[in-house]
Structure formats: C-alpha cells, structure tokens
Amino acid sequence: MGEVELSCRAYVKMYLHACLFPRCSINGLLLSSSSAGGAVCVTDCVPLLHSHLPLAPITQLALTQVDVWCSQTQQRIVGYYQANACVSDSSPTPCALKIADKIAEQFDNAVLLMLDGGKMSPDYRVPPIVMYERKDSRWTLKDKHTIMLRQWEETRAIAGQMLESGDHTLLVDFDSHLDDITKDWTNQKLNTKIAELASPANGNI
Amino acid sequence: MASVSEMYDVGWEEMRDKLRKWREDNCRNSEQIVDVGEELISEHASKLGDDIWIIYEQVMIAALDCSRDDLALTCLQELRKQFPDSHRVKRLSGMRLEALERKRKISILKAQGKSAEAIRELNEYLEQFVGDQEAWHELSELYINEHDYGKAAFCLEELMMTNPHNHLYCEQYAEVKYTQGGLENLELSRKYFAQALRLNNRNMRALFGLYMSASHIAASPKVSAKVKKDNMKYAAWAATQINKAYKLAGRGNKENKCSMKAVEEMLESMQITMS
C-alpha cells in the first residue's frame, strides 16, 4: 500500500520504552501530526503499558485520553507498536491485532509495528522493526521498501547514546503515569532532549 | 520495620503458642508463620527448648511457600546439624531442592515462550506448594497473557482470600472481570474496583476503573432506572475524585499539563454521552 515514514522521535522513544522494561511485553500508540493523504508520517509515539497488556480497562482509558490529547494538539493516532517479552517471537499477539483493528476503524492506513527484540543490540545495522498493514481485513507484512527512516544512522546513534546516558529512565509510559500522576506520558522532556541531539534534517518531520 | 512483638504487643510465649496452634490446625498462612517464626528463632531460640526443632521444620516449609529460600536454608541447616541421619530431615531437604528445581524449570519455560508448559508446571507446583503467593500471581499473569481470563480470575481469587488487605489483587481481579465483559462481570468489576479503593484510596487504576465500569453500566440499555441512577452517582463521584487528584498533581508542576488537560476533557466528554 502506501509509504510509511518513521521519525527519529517516534523511533527513539519506542526503543527506550523497550529498553526500560527488558523483561516485559510493552506497547504504545503511533501518532502523526501531518495531514492525511500521501505517506503516513509517524511523528511521535505514546508509550502505554508494560504489564497486563491484554486487559481492557487501562487500554481503553489510554486510548481515550490519547485521542483527546491528539485532538487538542492536531495529531491523530495512526498505529500501534508492541515488543514481546519473549525476544525470539516478534509476531503480533491477539491483543495487538485487536487494538490495531480498533485504530484501523478510525484510520484506513493504520500500521502495526512489532519491535524485534532479538535485533536490538548495537551490532544490528537495520532497524529492528517489522511493520504490518491492513489488506483485505487482514494484517499483512509490509514491503520493507515502503518503510522509511530518514537519517537512520543518526537516529540509531541517538537511541544508543540516550540509552547509555540512562535517559530511558526518564521515559514515562501510561502505566507509570497511573502509578504517579505527576509524571507526563507525553514525555515533553524526552522530546526536547531528542530534538537537541538531532540535526536539523532529522529534527521535525 | 517493626517486629511482630512490637506490632501486636505479644511476648515470645504467645508467639510460640500461636505457632503451635497453627501446626495443630494445619493452617496455610505461610506468610504469618514466616513473620512470627523468623522473629522467634532469631531472638528467642534459647528459650524454646526442644520446641525449636519442630518450629524450624514448620518455618522451613512456610518459607519455601513464600519463596524465602534464605530462611528455608537456615532452618534446614540447623535441623541437619541436630539430626544428621534423620530421614525426616532428608525429606525436607529434598522438598527444598524440588521447589527450587521446579521454579527454575518454570522460569526457563517462560523465557522460552513456552507458556502452555509453564502453566502446566506451575499448576503442578502449586498443588504441592499451595501457599506460594508469588507462584499464584505468576500463574495469573500467564493466564492473562493467554487470554484465559476465567482461570486468571481463579488465581486472583486465591490471592484475595489469603491477602484480603491487598488492594492490588482486588484491582487486578476487577480488571480481569471488566475484560471478560457482559453486564454481570461489569458489575462485579465495579464492586472490586470500589473495594480496592477502600483499601487504598490513592489507587488511580481503581479510581478510573470504577469510573469506567459504572459509566458503562449506566449506559447499558439492559439495566433498570434505579441501577442506572446508582451507577451514574458512582461515576460522578469517581470523576470528582479524579479531577481532585489531577488538580493536586498539577499544582506547581508544569510537566503534566498535557495529561491533565486530556483527563479533564475526557471526563467532560464522557459525561455528555452518558446523560
């Protein structure tokens, strides 16, 4: 189908989310601030859970709140990401498919992104992601050539650098927010740090 | 942390007698046995006379149940020293090794993603070590990941029974019920979210859960006017508490401005759809 662009900010935050909870399954939402039509530009993401992913109440709550925040900030939910606790298996779980389906109801070109835990070490040069799109009511693997990460080398470097400096501990997912509601699940602080490290070409898509 | 004797204002004799009573009644309260027994052993060993050996055995078994292998090993070592050729002690030793071995096996299965086998092994383990809270919780998580909510609920019911003051188990049980869906489960979930709040009024998941479950019940076409009214009241109360909590959190804190605004608007919009 269409092209999908993944921004530095979105990738780095997903990566840090997975690194913050290495033994858990984690998930989150992919957002876009670009208008509809043409390529899907994933400009940001909201990390959601690191426990009890299949349970409904908190997921529903998070979807609603993120929806509201998006309408306040001219963004929209365009996809879903997940990393499985078991690194040898990066296939979408039933709950991933369910949530992605819900998102696809509101956005035709929704994407489902699975982080491949087995390929996240610094030795791997390619993005450790597998993307799915909806074709004929089923989630099918997307052609790798339709997935773009501009300035991949720089993005990868930023992710690695922030992990080393312990910045992943600054990341707040919805789960953590519920444990302490003074914490910000939009991660403005982290966004600022990423922007500071990124070159202008990689900055804001 | 305060000692058992300080917290409950009891002397060592009462603690010893409590342990005896629990032995005679075959009680499953492993955590209590560990708390009382550990203190008794470390502070009053010399006063216990020959009772100490049966107490070591009792505490060792309870410690295995609570995943307190450090304590289990200490008790076992004392028993070995005193009764070097005893079959009974050898059996206890075997029990400990078996518990450790099985736990290790289960961890490996989990890491390999072999959930069905991990579940089977964990069930077998719990048949023997029926008081191991950690294991029950692990099993509930495995069932949740397998979408077997009925069995997950069963595990959480076990945990709630032995830990009636634990707000987290109540809240997780409520979440499972909510996920199972249907009016009856929604009402149960609302009740348990409310119970979790009674145990800890700062549990935000329980507060939001109460709000959402009550809202859904109120919006259901199948309920009577009274039930609808009651649940709208619960939802309204929860919404007030949520707003209060977020206002408090927002004071002098620019950081979570975005999340605050999102909650405010969400609550407002849900009110509109409900009325």
Interface residues (C-beta under 8 A of the other chain):
Chain A: S25 H52 L53 P54 L55 A56 P57 I58 Q60 L61 T64 Q65 V66 V68 W69 Q72 T73 C86 S88 D89 T93 P94 C95 H177 L178 D179 I181 T182 K183 D184 W185 T186 Q188 K189
Chain B: A111 Q112 G113 E141 I144 N145 H147 Q172 A174 E175 V176 Y178 T179 G181 S189 M204 R205 F208 G209 M212 S213 A245 Y246 A249 N253 E255 N256 K257 C258 S259 K261 A262 V263 E265 M266 S269 M270
